[in-house]
Amino acid sequence: MMSELLKYILTQEEAFRRNRLPSLYSDFTPQKKTNPDGYAVNVAAWEQALNRAAKRGYTSSRGVRVRSGSTISAKNGSAPAKRKKTDHLILRTDESLLRDLESPEWGRPVALGTVFDEAVRKNSMIPLPVYKTTAGLLQKKSQWKLIDPGVLSPWNVVSWGARQLKGFVVGSESDSAPNLQVQELVLIENLQEAADRAIKKATGSNSSKLDLIYSRESFIEEFSSILNDSTELSDTDFDVLLLYLSRDSGAIAYDGKTIKFKSADESAEITQQDTTIASIKTLVSTMSKQVTSLEAKIAELTASAKTALANKNRISALSAVRSKKLAEHNLQQRFNTLMQLEEVYSKIEQSASQVEMVQVMQASTGVLRGLHTQIGGAERVEDIVEELREEMTKVDEVGSIMNEAGPVIDEGEIDDELAAMEKSDREAREKEEAAVTESRLAELDSIKKAPEASRQARAAEDADSALADNIIDRLSNMSVEDRPMPAN
């Protein structure tokens, strides 16, 4: 029976087409010398497929684990299904992984040990103990670059695939694939993607700085499905993720219990206040779950009591009602506690906002004080304004003196020149009005002469018409005998 891991790889990975499987499952280790391109493509195909399969929760060899209380909506309205809790950032290379990858036709992948050796050499996969104890590994440059399995043309794939099979036959024993070591490898690509998503989710839409603070329990609950909605990160995944966020990326401060994401304007040092806030948030979440659980239990007991009464089973009905009353009492206690905790958290959030506002006001006061110092105080401003007024007065005085030194103009000459201009303008308007009047009179005269000319033209037309009619009548009254005979 084919495993879920192999089924996923064969159906979702383009590099694992059927015509490529013989090459991928063979010992292609000798091709590192004889056919470097083919070797690199095969290594890249296996590494990419295992990373993507792990991201979706298919590679865990620890067995299926289910997180209590975590559910996802099932299809077709069926009962909710619990989410699988499995490794996404860690890959265990052991016998069970080989069994999961075993193909009925091609057997087990012979060169898988080579794939992991190359991945470890270029730090795309790091042994878990090494990663936990060694800082700065991710800052080292890769020693070589793998070829993307999708960059080669089909012809190249066929050609180097044929060379691979030939090399597998003639390859020396010293070039064969190493044995698969049992170890746990940190998948760096998945780790960095999970960290980026967690940072974006935590800092992208936070309404207050309190939203950046988590307890370990609330952090696990919030980011358990950060890579895949249908599965959850394992506890080992979270250990590695928190180590990466705190040590390698510096995005959080973490003391083993409390997590605090760094904001843009301050460092993320864990304080006692942060620990208390994280504890309150965790307690509120726990109480909310208990309230929801008790409400569901009360509804279930109510339905049981009604069913018992319908079946005339009084004892069962009394027992259900008694349990329901006890659950209602517990619900009221939990609800009261939850209300108090939410009120306390609301006050803390309000106080934190006030502190932030006071800090902004304090900083603004410092800015104003610095600007005021640069100005020199109100007395210096008054002195500057007074000096400005004196200088402006001097400008006015200079202007008056310059006006007095100008030439003397006779006002009478100005009046005579203005009168002449007015007279010339008036005569021009009169001439223009006379021309307009003359033009209108000519138009009226032409209009009066037009009817007489029209009458004479009609009389001439009538005379011509009468003459033509007379000639026609005379011609029509003439007989054939009256017509002159042509000469012989």
C-alpha positions as CSV (number, residue, x, y, z in Angstrom):
1,M,0.0,0.0,0.0
2,M,1.4,3.4,-1.0
3,S,2.1,5.8,1.9
4,E,0.6,9.3,2.1
5,L,4.0,10.8,1.7
6,L,4.8,8.9,-1.5
7,K,1.3,9.6,-2.9
8,Y,1.8,13.3,-2.3
9,I,5.2,13.4,-4.0
10,L,4.1,11.4,-7.0
11,T,0.9,13.5,-7.6
12,Q,2.1,17.0,-6.6
13,E,5.8,17.2,-7.5
14,E,6.4,18.0,-11.1
15,A,10.0,16.6,-10.9
16,F,8.7,13.2,-10.0
17,R,7.1,12.3,-13.4
18,R,7.0,8.6,-14.2
19,N,9.7,8.7,-16.7
20,R,12.0,10.4,-14.1
21,L,11.5,7.8,-11.4
22,P,14.1,5.3,-12.5
23,S,16.8,8.0,-12.3
24,L,15.5,9.4,-9.0
25,Y,15.4,6.0,-7.3
26,S,18.8,4.9,-8.6
27,D,22.2,5.5,-7.1
28,F,23.0,8.7,-9.0
29,T,25.9,9.5,-6.7
30,P,28.6,8.7,-9.3
31,Q,27.1,11.3,-11.6
32,K,28.5,14.1,-9.4
33,K,31.7,13.6,-11.4
34,T,30.4,12.2,-14.7
35,N,27.2,14.3,-15.0
36,P,27.1,17.2,-12.6
37,D,23.9,18.7,-14.0
38,G,22.0,15.5,-13.7
39,Y,23.3,14.9,-10.2
40,A,22.4,18.4,-9.1
41,V,18.9,18.1,-10.5
42,N,18.2,14.8,-8.8
43,V,19.4,16.2,-5.4
44,A,17.3,19.4,-5.8
45,A,14.2,17.3,-6.7
46,W,14.4,15.2,-3.6
47,E,15.2,18.1,-1.3
48,Q,12.4,20.2,-2.7
49,A,9.9,17.4,-2.5
50,L,10.7,16.5,1.1
51,N,10.6,20.1,2.2
52,R,7.1,20.6,0.6
53,A,5.8,17.3,2.0
54,A,7.1,18.2,5.5
55,K,5.4,21.6,5.2
56,R,2.1,19.8,4.8
57,G,2.7,17.3,7.6
58,Y,3.4,14.2,5.5
59,T,7.0,13.3,6.6
60,S,6.6,12.8,10.4
61,S,7.9,9.3,11.5
62,R,6.8,9.8,15.1
63,G,3.3,8.6,14.5
64,V,0.1,10.6,14.3
65,R,-0.6,12.8,17.3
66,V,-3.9,14.7,17.9
67,R,-4.1,17.9,19.9
68,S,-7.0,17.8,22.3
69,G,-9.6,20.5,21.8
70,S,-8.3,21.4,18.3
71,T,-10.8,20.8,15.5
72,I,-11.3,21.8,11.9
73,S,-14.6,21.8,10.1
74,A,-15.2,18.7,8.2
75,K,-16.7,18.6,4.7
76,N,-20.3,17.8,3.9
77,G,-21.5,18.9,7.4
78,S,-20.0,15.9,9.2
79,A,-18.6,16.0,12.7
80,P,-15.5,18.2,13.2
81,A,-12.2,16.3,12.7
82,K,-9.3,16.7,15.0
83,R,-6.1,18.2,13.5
84,K,-3.0,16.1,13.3
85,K,0.0,17.4,15.3
86,T,3.1,16.5,13.4
87,D,6.6,17.7,12.4
88,H,6.8,20.4,9.8
89,L,10.2,21.9,10.5
90,I,12.0,18.7,11.4
91,L,12.7,15.7,9.2
92,R,13.7,12.4,10.8
93,T,15.8,10.3,8.5
94,D,15.4,6.6,9.5
95,E,14.0,3.3,8.3
96,S,10.4,4.5,8.5
97,L,11.2,7.3,6.0
98,L,12.6,4.8,3.6
99,R,9.5,2.6,4.0
100,D,7.2,5.6,3.3
101,L,9.2,6.4,0.1
102,E,9.3,2.8,-1.1
103,S,7.8,2.4,-4.6
104,P,6.2,-0.9,-5.6
105,E,7.9,-0.7,-8.9
106,W,11.3,1.0,-8.2
107,G,11.9,0.0,-4.5
108,R,13.6,2.4,-2.1
109,P,15.5,5.5,-3.1
110,V,19.1,4.4,-3.1
111,A,20.8,7.8,-3.0
112,L,18.8,9.4,-0.3
113,G,21.8,9.5,2.0
114,T,23.6,11.6,-0.7
115,V,20.7,14.0,-0.8
116,F,20.9,14.7,2.9
117,D,24.7,15.0,2.9
118,E,24.5,17.7,0.2
119,A,21.7,19.5,2.1
120,V,23.7,19.5,5.3
121,R,26.8,20.6,3.5
122,K,25.1,23.7,2.1
123,N,23.1,24.4,5.3
124,S,19.7,23.9,3.8
125,M,19.2,21.1,6.4
126,I,21.0,21.2,9.7
127,P,21.2,18.4,12.3
128,L,19.0,19.3,15.2
129,P,21.6,19.1,18.0
130,V,24.0,21.2,15.9
131,Y,21.4,23.9,15.2
132,K,20.4,24.1,18.9
133,T,24.0,24.5,20.1
134,T,25.6,26.6,17.3
135,A,24.7,30.2,16.5
136,G,25.4,31.9,13.2
137,L,25.1,28.8,11.0
138,L,22.5,30.5,8.7
139,Q,24.9,33.4,8.1
140,K,27.4,31.1,6.3
141,K,27.3,31.1,2.6
142,S,26.4,28.0,0.7
143,Q,29.3,26.1,-0.7
144,W,27.5,25.3,-3.9
145,K,24.3,26.1,-5.6
146,L,21.8,23.4,-6.6
147,I,20.2,23.5,-10.0
148,D,16.4,24.0,-10.1
149,P,15.0,20.7,-11.5
150,G,12.6,22.7,-13.7
151,V,15.3,24.7,-15.6
152,L,16.4,21.9,-17.9
153,S,14.7,21.2,-21.2
154,P,13.1,17.8,-21.7
155,W,15.8,16.9,-24.2
156,N,18.5,17.7,-21.6
157,V,16.7,15.7,-19.0
158,V,16.5,12.6,-21.3
159,S,20.2,12.9,-22.3
160,W,21.6,13.2,-18.8
161,G,19.1,10.6,-17.6
162,A,20.6,8.1,-20.1
163,R,24.1,9.0,-19.0
164,Q,23.0,8.5,-15.3
165,L,21.9,5.0,-16.0
166,K,25.2,4.3,-17.8
167,G,27.2,5.7,-14.9
168,F,25.2,3.7,-12.4
169,V,26.4,0.5,-14.2
170,V,30.0,1.4,-14.5
171,G,30.4,3.6,-11.4
172,S,33.1,2.5,-8.9
173,E,32.2,1.3,-5.5
174,S,33.9,4.3,-3.8
175,D,31.4,6.6,-5.5
176,S,28.3,4.8,-4.3
177,A,25.7,6.5,-2.1
178,P,26.5,6.7,1.7
179,N,24.3,4.8,4.1
180,L,21.3,6.8,5.5
181,Q,22.2,8.1,9.0
182,V,19.4,8.2,11.6
183,Q,19.2,11.8,12.6
184,E,16.8,14.7,12.9
185,L,17.4,17.5,10.4
186,V,16.1,21.1,10.7
187,L,14.5,22.1,7.4
188,I,15.7,25.7,7.1
189,E,13.4,26.7,4.2
190,N,10.3,25.7,6.2
191,L,11.7,27.2,9.4
192,Q,12.2,30.6,7.8
193,E,8.8,30.6,6.1
194,A,7.1,29.8,9.4
195,A,9.0,32.5,11.2
196,D,8.1,35.1,8.5
197,R,4.5,34.2,8.7
198,A,4.5,34.4,12.5
199,I,6.1,37.8,12.5
200,K,3.7,39.1,9.9
201,K,0.7,37.8,11.8
202,A,1.8,39.1,15.2
203,T,3.0,42.6,14.0
204,G,0.9,43.2,11.0
205,S,-2.4,44.3,12.5
206,N,-1.8,44.6,16.3
207,S,-4.0,47.2,17.9
208,S,-1.8,47.7,21.0
209,K,1.6,46.7,22.3
210,L,-0.1,44.1,24.6
211,D,-0.9,42.1,21.4
212,L,2.8,41.5,21.0
213,I,3.1,39.6,24.2
214,Y,2.4,35.9,24.5
215,S,2.9,33.1,27.0
216,R,4.4,29.9,25.5
217,E,0.9,28.3,25.7
218,S,-0.9,31.1,23.9
219,F,1.9,31.4,21.3
220,I,1.5,27.7,20.5
221,E,-2.3,28.0,20.3
222,E,-2.0,31.1,18.0
223,F,0.6,29.9,15.6
224,S,0.0,26.1,15.6
225,S,-1.3,26.0,12.0
226,I,1.0,28.7,10.6
227,L,2.2,26.5,7.7
228,N,-0.9,24.3,7.1
229,D,-4.5,24.8,8.1
230,S,-5.2,21.0,8.5
231,T,-2.2,20.1,10.6
232,E,-0.4,21.6,13.6
233,L,3.3,22.2,14.4
234,S,4.8,19.7,16.8
235,D,6.4,20.6,20.2
236,T,9.9,20.2,18.6
237,D,8.8,22.5,15.8
238,F,8.0,25.2,18.3
239,D,11.3,24.7,20.1
240,V,13.2,25.3,16.9
241,L,10.9,28.2,15.8
242,L,11.2,30.1,19.1
243,L,15.0,29.6,19.0
244,Y,15.2,30.9,15.4
245,L,13.0,34.0,16.2
246,S,14.9,34.9,19.3
247,R,18.5,34.0,18.3
248,D,18.8,34.1,14.5
249,S,16.3,36.7,13.4
250,G,16.1,38.7,16.6
251,A,12.4,39.2,16.1
252,I,11.4,38.3,19.7
253,A,12.6,38.2,23.3
254,Y,12.0,34.9,24.9
255,D,12.8,33.7,28.4
256,G,11.4,30.2,28.2
257,K,7.9,31.3,29.3
258,T,7.1,34.7,27.9
259,I,7.4,35.8,24.2
260,K,7.5,39.4,23.2
261,F,7.7,40.5,19.6
262,K,9.9,43.6,19.0
263,S,8.0,46.7,18.0
264,A,9.5,49.4,15.7
265,D,10.2,51.9,18.5
266,E,11.5,49.8,21.4
267,S,13.6,46.8,22.3
268,A,11.8,43.5,23.3
269,E,13.2,43.0,26.8
270,I,11.0,40.8,29.0
271,T,9.8,42.5,32.1
272,Q,7.7,41.4,35.1
273,Q,4.8,43.3,33.6
274,D,5.1,41.4,30.3
275,T,5.0,38.1,32.2
276,T,1.9,39.1,34.1
277,I,0.2,40.3,31.0
278,A,1.0,37.0,29.2
279,S,-0.4,35.1,32.2
280,I,-3.6,37.1,32.2
281,K,-4.1,36.5,28.4
282,T,-3.5,32.8,28.8
283,L,-6.0,32.6,31.8
284,V,-8.6,34.5,29.8
285,S,-8.2,32.1,26.9
286,T,-8.5,29.1,29.3
287,M,-11.6,30.4,31.0
288,S,-13.2,31.2,27.6
289,K,-12.7,27.5,26.6
290,Q,-14.1,26.3,29.9
291,V,-17.2,28.5,29.5
292,T,-17.7,27.2,25.9
293,S,-17.3,23.6,27.1
294,L,-19.7,24.0,30.0
295,E,-22.3,25.7,27.7
296,A,-22.1,22.7,25.4
297,K,-22.4,20.3,28.3
298,I,-25.5,22.1,29.6
299,A,-27.1,21.9,26.2
300,E,-26.3,18.2,26.0
301,L,-27.7,17.5,29.5
302,T,-30.9,19.4,28.7
303,A,-31.4,17.3,25.6
304,S,-30.7,14.1,27.7
305,A,-33.3,15.1,30.3
306,K,-35.9,15.8,27.6
307,T,-35.2,12.4,26.0
308,A,-35.5,10.6,29.3
309,L,-38.8,12.3,30.1
310,A,-40.1,11.4,26.6
311,N,-39.1,7.7,27.4
312,K,-40.7,8.0,30.9
313,N,-37.4,7.4,32.5
314,R,-37.7,9.7,35.5
315,I,-34.5,8.6,37.2
316,S,-32.3,9.4,34.2
317,A,-34.1,12.7,33.8
318,L,-33.5,13.6,37.4
319,S,-29.8,12.7,37.1
320,A,-29.5,14.8,33.9
321,V,-31.2,17.8,35.6
322,R,-29.0,17.5,38.6
323,S,-25.8,17.4,36.5
324,K,-27.2,20.3,34.5
325,K,-27.7,22.4,37.7
326,L,-24.1,21.6,38.8
327,A,-22.8,22.6,35.4
328,E,-24.8,25.8,35.4
329,H,-23.3,26.6,38.8
330,N,-19.8,26.0,37.5
331,L,-20.6,28.0,34.4
332,Q,-21.7,31.0,36.4
333,Q,-18.5,30.9,38.5
334,R,-16.3,30.6,35.4
335,F,-18.3,33.4,33.7
336,N,-17.9,35.7,36.7
337,T,-14.1,35.0,36.8
338,L,-13.8,35.5,33.1
339,M,-15.6,38.9,33.3
340,Q,-13.3,40.0,36.1
341,L,-10.2,38.9,34.1
342,E,-11.4,40.7,31.0
343,E,-12.1,43.9,33.0
344,V,-8.6,43.7,34.5
345,Y,-7.0,43.1,31.1
346,S,-9.1,46.0,29.6
347,K,-7.8,48.3,32.4
348,I,-4.2,47.2,31.8
349,E,-4.6,47.8,28.1
350,Q,-6.1,51.3,28.8
351,S,-3.3,52.1,31.2
352,A,-0.7,51.0,28.6
353,S,-2.3,53.3,26.1
354,Q,-2.2,56.1,28.6
355,V,1.5,55.5,29.3
356,E,2.2,55.6,25.6
357,M,0.3,58.9,25.3
358,V,2.2,60.4,28.2
359,Q,5.5,59.3,26.7
360,V,4.5,61.0,23.4
361,M,3.5,64.1,25.3
362,Q,6.7,64.1,27.3
363,A,8.7,63.7,24.1
364,S,6.7,66.5,22.5
365,T,7.5,68.7,25.5
366,G,11.2,68.1,25.1
367,V,10.9,69.1,21.4
368,L,9.1,72.3,22.2
369,R,11.6,73.1,24.9
370,G,14.5,72.6,22.5
371,L,12.8,74.9,19.9
372,H,12.0,77.5,22.6
373,T,15.7,77.4,23.6
374,Q,16.7,78.0,20.0
375,I,14.3,81.0,19.8
376,G,15.7,82.5,23.0
377,G,12.5,83.2,24.8
378,A,9.6,85.7,24.6
379,E,11.9,88.7,25.4
380,R,14.2,87.9,22.5
381,V,11.2,87.6,20.2
382,E,9.9,91.0,21.4
383,D,13.4,92.5,20.7
384,I,13.5,91.0,17.2
385,V,10.0,92.4,16.4
386,E,10.9,95.8,17.7
387,E,14.0,95.8,15.6
388,L,12.0,94.7,12.6
389,R,9.5,97.6,13.1
390,E,12.4,100.1,13.3
391,E,13.9,98.9,10.1
392,M,10.5,99.0,8.3
393,T,10.1,102.6,9.5
394,K,13.5,103.4,8.1
395,V,12.3,102.0,4.7
396,D,9.2,104.3,4.8
397,E,11.4,107.3,5.6
398,V,13.7,106.6,2.8
399,G,10.8,106.3,0.4
400,S,9.4,109.7,1.5
401,I,12.7,111.3,1.0
402,M,13.1,109.9,-2.5
403,N,9.6,111.1,-3.4
404,E,10.4,114.6,-2.3
405,A,13.5,114.7,-4.5
406,G,11.6,113.9,-7.6
407,P,10.6,116.4,-10.5
408,V,7.7,118.9,-10.0
409,I,4.8,118.3,-12.3
410,D,2.3,121.1,-13.3
411,E,-1.2,119.9,-12.5
412,G,-2.8,122.3,-15.1
413,E,-0.9,120.6,-17.9
414,I,-2.2,117.3,-16.7
415,D,-5.8,118.5,-16.8
416,D,-5.4,120.0,-20.3
417,E,-3.9,116.7,-21.6
418,L,-6.7,114.7,-20.1
419,A,-9.3,117.0,-21.6
420,A,-7.8,116.7,-25.1
421,M,-7.8,112.9,-24.8
422,E,-11.4,112.9,-23.8
423,K,-12.3,115.2,-26.8
424,S,-10.5,113.0,-29.2
425,D,-12.3,109.9,-27.8
426,R,-15.6,111.7,-28.1
427,E,-15.1,112.7,-31.7
428,A,-14.1,109.2,-32.7
429,R,-17.3,107.8,-31.1
430,E,-19.4,110.4,-33.0
431,K,-17.8,109.5,-36.4
432,E,-18.5,105.8,-35.7
433,E,-22.1,106.5,-34.8
434,A,-22.6,108.6,-38.0
435,A,-21.2,105.8,-40.1
436,V,-23.5,103.3,-38.6
437,T,-26.6,105.6,-39.1
438,E,-25.7,106.1,-42.8
439,S,-25.4,102.4,-43.3
440,R,-28.8,101.8,-41.8
441,L,-30.4,104.5,-44.1
442,A,-28.9,102.9,-47.2
443,E,-30.4,99.6,-46.2
444,L,-33.9,101.1,-45.8
445,D,-33.7,102.8,-49.2
446,S,-32.8,99.6,-50.9
447,I,-35.7,97.9,-49.3
448,K,-38.2,100.6,-50.6
449,K,-36.9,100.2,-54.2
450,A,-37.1,96.5,-54.3
451,P,-41.0,96.2,-54.7
452,E,-41.1,98.6,-57.8
453,A,-38.4,96.6,-59.6
454,S,-40.3,93.4,-58.8
455,R,-43.5,94.8,-60.2
456,Q,-41.9,95.9,-63.5
457,A,-40.3,92.4,-63.9
458,R,-43.7,90.7,-63.4
459,A,-45.3,93.1,-66.1
460,A,-42.7,92.2,-68.6
461,E,-43.2,88.5,-67.9
462,D,-46.9,88.9,-68.4
463,A,-46.5,90.7,-71.8
464,D,-44.2,88.0,-73.1
465,S,-46.6,85.3,-72.0
466,A,-49.6,87.0,-73.7
467,L,-47.6,87.4,-77.0
468,A,-46.7,83.7,-76.9
469,D,-50.3,82.6,-76.4
470,N,-51.5,84.8,-79.3
471,I,-49.0,83.2,-81.7
472,I,-50.0,79.7,-80.7
473,D,-53.7,80.5,-81.2
474,R,-53.1,81.8,-84.7
475,L,-51.0,78.8,-85.7
476,S,-53.6,76.4,-84.5
477,N,-56.5,78.1,-86.5
478,M,-54.7,77.9,-89.8
479,S,-56.0,75.1,-92.2
480,V,-53.9,73.0,-94.4
481,E,-55.0,74.9,-97.6
482,D,-53.9,78.2,-96.0
483,R,-50.4,76.9,-95.8
484,P,-48.1,77.9,-98.7
485,M,-47.1,75.2,-101.1
486,P,-43.6,74.5,-101.6
487,A,-42.1,75.5,-105.0
488,N,-41.5,72.8,-107.6
